[in-house]
């Protein structure tokens, strides 16, 4: 992954919500969206993005996903929900590349 692109990356996009009980993010859609946008911004094809299951959709909630880089390195991706409908922003902290 190119350090410049990944370290400064910020992206946003809605993801589908679960419908049973507490409203939660659609984990597969979230992982797919984060992977697609990170890959495009960094100009690489990562192996995968892994996010926690059952994240409640609550504006301001923060959690971490893990990106598996092309070389197998694991990179922390910080995600913050920007609204109660599943919109989010994500970034790769600079300290991941020291």
C-alpha positions in Angstrom: 0.0 0.0 0.0 1.3 3.4 -0.8 1.8 5.2 2.5 0.8 8.6 1.4 -2.6 7.6 0.1 -3.5 5.2 2.9 -2.3 7.3 5.8 -4.4 10.3 4.8 -7.4 8.4 3.6 -10.9 9.5 4.6 -13.9 8.1 3.0 -17.6 8.1 3.5 -20.6 6.1 2.3 -23.8 4.6 3.6 -24.1 0.9 4.2 -27.2 -1.3 4.5 -28.9 -1.7 7.9 -30.0 -5.0 9.5 -33.7 -5.2 10.2 -34.1 -7.4 13.3 -34.1 -5.9 16.8 -31.5 -3.2 17.3 -30.5 -1.6 14.0 -27.1 -2.8 13.0 -24.7 -2.3 10.1 -24.7 -4.9 7.3 -21.2 -6.3 8.0 -20.6 -7.7 4.6 -21.7 -4.5 2.9 -19.5 -2.4 5.2 -16.4 -4.6 4.6 -17.0 -4.5 0.8 -17.5 -0.7 0.8 -14.4 0.0 2.9 -12.3 -2.4 0.9 -13.4 -1.0 -2.5 -12.8 2.6 -1.5 -9.5 2.0 0.3 -8.2 0.0 -2.7 -9.2 2.8 -5.1 -7.6 5.5 -3.0 -4.4 3.6 -2.4 -4.1 2.2 -5.9 -3.8 -1.4 -4.7 -5.9 -4.5 -4.2 -6.0 -5.6 -0.6 -6.8 -9.1 0.3 -9.7 -8.4 2.6 -11.3 -6.0 5.2 -12.6 -7.5 8.4 -15.0 -5.5 10.6 -16.8 -6.5 13.8 -20.3 -8.0 13.6 -23.4 -6.5 15.0 -22.3 -2.8 15.2 -25.3 -0.8 16.3 -26.1 2.2 14.1 -25.5 5.1 16.4 -24.1 8.4 15.3 -20.6 8.9 16.7 -19.9 5.2 17.4 -16.3 4.3 16.7 -14.8 0.9 16.0 -11.9 -0.6 14.2 -11.7 -2.8 11.1 -8.6 -4.7 9.9 -7.4 -4.4 6.3 -5.2 -7.3 5.0 -2.7 -5.6 2.7 -1.5 -7.3 -0.5 1.7 -8.4 1.3 -0.3 -9.9 4.2 0.3 -7.1 6.7 -2.6 -6.2 8.9 -3.6 -2.5 9.0 -6.0 -0.9 11.5 -8.8 1.1 9.9 -10.6 3.5 12.3 -14.3 3.8 11.5 -16.8 6.4 12.9 -20.5 6.4 12.1 -21.6 9.8 10.8 -25.3 9.3 11.2 -27.9 6.8 12.5 -28.5 5.4 9.0 -25.1 3.7 8.5 -23.1 6.5 6.9 -19.5 6.4 8.0 -16.0 7.8 7.7 -12.9 5.7 7.8 -9.2 6.3 7.9 -5.9 4.6 8.3 -3.9 6.3 11.1 -0.4 7.5 10.3 1.1 5.4 13.0 0.3 2.3 11.0 3.2 3.2 8.7 6.1 3.8 11.0 
